[in-house]
Every structure is written in structure tokens, then in C-alpha cells.
Amino acid sequence: MARPYRFIFFFAFAALAAASAHAQTGDERYNIMRPEPGTSQPEPWLAPKYKSPRGTVQHPVIPPPARSPQPHVVTKPPLVVPQTGQVQQNLPTVAPSGPHGTETYQDRAVRCTHQAGVYGQTAGNPSAYVGTCINQ
């Protein structure tokens, strides 16, 4: 017997909540999106047009991009692996960071460790290969 009363009470409460929410949307006196009186409202999807300060009709001239000089890549002579007696080609330096594009000690160390990984077992002992390559 108590179930029908609960259902009716719930339905009445839901109807009152919906009615009070609808009543709040009908108030047009307070609207935060309304423009201020006396101002013109542009189209919302268009950006405002640029007005030149002096009224000139000049167009900007975009300069061409500056070309940077290409670094001179020097490949070292081939390296003889002391343990195996094989000759391994030196790879070129990817990005020399020294003055005027010269290879620094750090560049040489990176290149030699990279070569040791590239050549793998044919380079012999990796530590000996890197040491010989750096001191070349």
C-alpha cells in the first residue's frame, strides 16, 4: 500500500523540480551574454578587420629565408683494427660542433662508439676499437 504513495510523491517532486528549473530560464532581464547598450555586435565567427593607423594600403614584404652555409664534412682515413687486422671505414661526422665545422673530441668519441656498434664483432673488442679510433 505504501508503494503507490511513494511513486506519486516521487513523480510530484520531479514535476516541481522541472517546473522551477524552467522558470529560471525565462528571465531575460539578466543575461551575461547580452552586449552593452550602444555597442555594435560583429558577426561572432569573423575576426575584426585590421584598420591601418594612417589609412595606407601597403602590403608587408616577407624577406626570403637566409641560407646557412653547409658544413664541410671530412671523412677520416680507414682504421685498422689492431686485434683482427681488418680495415674498417670511418663514418662521416653527422654534426660537427667545433668552430668552423671541425670535429671536436666529443664528436669523435660519439662517432667512434657509433662505429663500434655498427661494425659489431668485426671491430673486435669494443673498448680497444673506440680507444684506437679516438686517438687516430
N, C-alpha and C positions, 0 to 999 in steps of 0.2 A: 504494500500500500504506500510505503514511503518513496518508492522509486518514481512513480509518476510526478510527485511533488518536486523531487529533485530535478527531474528533467524540465519541468515547467519553469522552475526557478532559474536554472542554468540558461534556458532559452531567453527568458525575460532579461537577465543580466547581460547577455550577449547583444541583444537588440538595443538596450540602453547605451552600452559602450560604443556601438557602431553609430548611434544617433548623435552622441556627444562628439565623436571624432568628426563627423560630417559637419556639424555646426561650426567647428573651428575653421574649416577650410573656406567657408562662405564669407568670411570677414575680409573686405577689400580695403579697409581703412589703413591697415598696417601691412606693407609689403616691402621687404628689404630689397627686392629686385626692381622696384619701380624707379625710373630715372627722376632726378630732381626737377622741379618745375623750372621752365625756361631754358632747358638744355635740349639740343637736338640729339637724337639717338641714331648712330650709324648702324649700318647692317651688321649684325653680330659676326658674320663669317668673313668680313672683309677687314683688312688692316687699314688704318688711316693712311691717306695719301700723303706723300712727302711734299712739303712746301719748302722751296728754296728760300733762304733768308733774304736774298736780293731779287728773287724772281728770275734768275738766269736759267737757261735751258742747256747747260753744259752736261756732257756725259763723262763719267770717270774713264780714265785711260789706265788700263791694267798693264804694268810693265811685263815683259817676257821673263820667264824664270832664269835665274843666273845658273850657268853651267859650272859645276865644280870640276876641277882637274882630276883626271883619273890617276890613281896611284900607279907607280911603275913597279910591277911585280917581278922580282928577281927570284929565280929558282936556283937553289944551291946545287952544286955538283952531286952526283950519286954517292951514296955512302956504302962503304964496305963493312959488313958485319964481322967483327973480329972472331966470334965463336964459330960461325958457319962458313965464313969466307964468301958469302953471296953478296952481290951488289944490289942495293935497293935504291930506287929512285926517290929523291926528296920531293915532297908535295909542295906546291906554292903556298906562300903565306896568304891567308884569306884577308885579313885586315891589319896591315902593319900600322902600329900606333906610334912609332917613333917620329922624330922630326923629319919632315920632307918624305914621309912614307917609308922610313927604314924599319927593319925588323929589330925589335928590342929583345932583351934576354927573355922576358916573359912570353913574347910572341914565339920565340924559338922553342921555349920549353913546351908550350901548348902544341906547336906543330909537331915536335918530336914525340910527345906522348900520344898524339893522334896517330902518327905514323906507326908507332909501336902497336897500337890496337888494330890498325888496318892490315899490317903485314902479319900479325899474329905469330904463329910458330916459326915462320921463315925468318923472323927477326932474331930468333934465339932468346936469350934471357932479356926480358923487357927492361930491367933496370940498367943492364950494361948497354943495351941499344940506345936508351934515352940519354945516358951519360955520354956516349960516343957522339951521338947526334948533336947534343947541345954544345959540346966542346969542339965541334968541327970548324 
